[in-house]
Amino acid sequence: MTVENPRMRLIIKSRPAGGYFVLHNNTDAPVTLTGASSIACGSIMLHQSKEVNGVEKMLPVKSVPIPAHGTAVFQTGGYHLMCMKPQSTMTIGQDVPIVLKFADGKTMTAQFRVEGPSGQ
């Protein structure tokens, strides 16, 4: 498994931050992302943006499947991480560790660059 372009978008500290990245499954078996955690967040939820009855909504999801030799894209308007209660370590221009958790019990940690509202 590899993580490409990991970043957290922080609007203001009193609002959730969004996590975006591409997760590559370089193995011969499918895997399932079931959660995430970080010392930089009070909690992290898996979310997916969807249009429901003409209204864009962010809905929690329990898991995200990644096929063998496939990818899952976490981006604005699709799957993303929601960092609830960003902590003082969530500072624009710094990296924060995010632990990705999988259904098989394995984890991996990636450093996510904290960006401001415009992605800078």
C-alpha positions as CSV (number, residue, x, y, z in Angstrom):
1,M,0.0,0.0,0.0
2,T,1.2,3.5,-0.8
3,V,-0.2,6.9,-0.2
4,E,0.2,9.7,-2.8
5,N,-0.2,13.4,-2.2
6,P,-1.5,13.3,1.4
7,R,-2.9,16.6,2.7
8,M,-5.3,18.1,5.2
9,R,-7.2,21.2,4.4
10,L,-7.7,23.4,7.5
11,I,-10.3,26.2,7.2
12,I,-10.3,27.3,10.9
13,K,-9.4,25.3,14.0
14,S,-13.0,25.3,15.2
15,R,-14.2,23.5,12.1
16,P,-13.4,20.0,10.8
17,A,-10.4,19.6,8.5
18,G,-10.7,17.6,5.3
19,G,-8.1,14.9,4.4
20,Y,-7.3,14.1,0.8
21,F,-4.9,11.6,-0.8
22,V,-4.7,8.7,-3.3
23,L,-4.4,5.2,-1.8
24,H,-2.7,2.6,-4.0
25,N,-3.1,-1.1,-3.4
26,N,0.0,-2.6,-4.9
27,T,-1.0,-6.1,-3.7
28,D,-2.6,-9.1,-5.3
29,A,-5.6,-9.0,-2.9
30,P,-8.3,-6.4,-2.3
31,V,-8.1,-4.4,0.9
32,T,-10.7,-2.4,2.8
33,L,-9.9,0.9,4.6
34,T,-12.1,1.0,7.8
35,G,-10.9,4.1,9.6
36,A,-8.1,6.5,10.5
37,S,-6.8,8.2,13.6
38,S,-4.3,11.0,14.5
39,I,-2.9,12.8,17.5
40,A,-3.8,16.0,15.4
41,C,-7.5,15.2,15.5
42,G,-10.1,14.6,18.2
43,S,-11.4,11.8,15.9
44,I,-11.4,11.0,12.2
45,M,-14.4,9.8,10.2
46,L,-14.5,8.4,6.7
47,H,-16.9,10.4,4.6
48,Q,-18.2,10.5,1.0
49,S,-19.8,13.5,-0.7
50,K,-22.9,12.5,-2.6
51,E,-25.8,14.2,-4.3
52,V,-29.1,13.2,-2.6
53,N,-32.3,14.6,-4.1
54,G,-30.4,17.4,-5.8
55,V,-28.5,18.4,-2.6
56,E,-24.8,17.8,-2.0
57,K,-24.3,16.0,1.3
58,M,-21.3,14.6,3.2
59,L,-22.2,11.2,4.5
60,P,-20.2,8.9,6.8
61,V,-19.1,5.6,5.4
62,K,-18.0,2.5,7.3
63,S,-15.3,1.4,4.8
64,V,-13.7,2.1,1.5
65,P,-12.8,-1.0,-0.7
66,I,-9.6,-0.8,-2.8
67,P,-9.3,-3.6,-5.4
68,A,-6.1,-5.6,-6.0
69,H,-3.7,-3.4,-7.9
70,G,-6.3,-0.6,-7.7
71,T,-6.6,2.9,-6.1
72,A,-9.1,4.8,-4.0
73,V,-9.1,8.6,-4.6
74,F,-9.9,10.8,-1.6
75,Q,-10.8,14.2,-3.0
76,T,-13.2,17.1,-2.8
77,G,-16.6,15.9,-4.0
78,G,-15.9,12.2,-3.2
79,Y,-14.4,10.2,-0.4
80,H,-12.4,12.2,2.2
81,L,-11.3,12.1,5.8
82,M,-13.1,14.4,8.3
83,C,-10.7,15.4,11.1
84,M,-13.1,16.4,13.9
85,K,-11.7,18.8,16.5
86,P,-8.3,19.7,15.0
87,Q,-5.7,19.9,17.7
88,S,-3.0,22.6,18.2
89,T,-0.6,20.4,16.2
90,M,-2.7,21.1,13.1
91,T,-0.7,24.0,11.7
92,I,-0.7,25.2,8.1
93,G,2.6,24.3,6.5
94,Q,3.4,21.5,8.9
95,D,2.9,17.7,8.6
96,V,0.7,15.7,10.8
97,P,0.7,11.8,11.1
98,I,-2.5,10.0,10.0
99,V,-2.8,6.3,10.8
100,L,-4.9,4.5,8.2
101,K,-6.7,1.3,9.5
102,F,-7.6,-1.7,7.4
103,A,-10.1,-4.5,7.9
104,D,-7.4,-7.1,8.2
105,G,-6.1,-5.3,11.3
106,K,-3.0,-3.8,9.6
107,T,-2.3,-0.1,9.8
108,M,0.0,2.4,8.0
109,T,1.0,5.9,8.9
110,A,1.4,8.7,6.4
111,Q,2.5,12.3,7.0
112,F,-0.2,14.7,5.7
113,R,0.8,18.3,4.8
114,V,-1.6,20.8,6.4
115,E,-2.9,23.4,3.8
116,G,-5.0,26.4,4.2
117,P,-8.5,26.9,2.7
118,S,-7.2,27.6,-0.8
119,G,-4.9,24.5,-0.7
120,Q,-1.8,26.6,-0.1
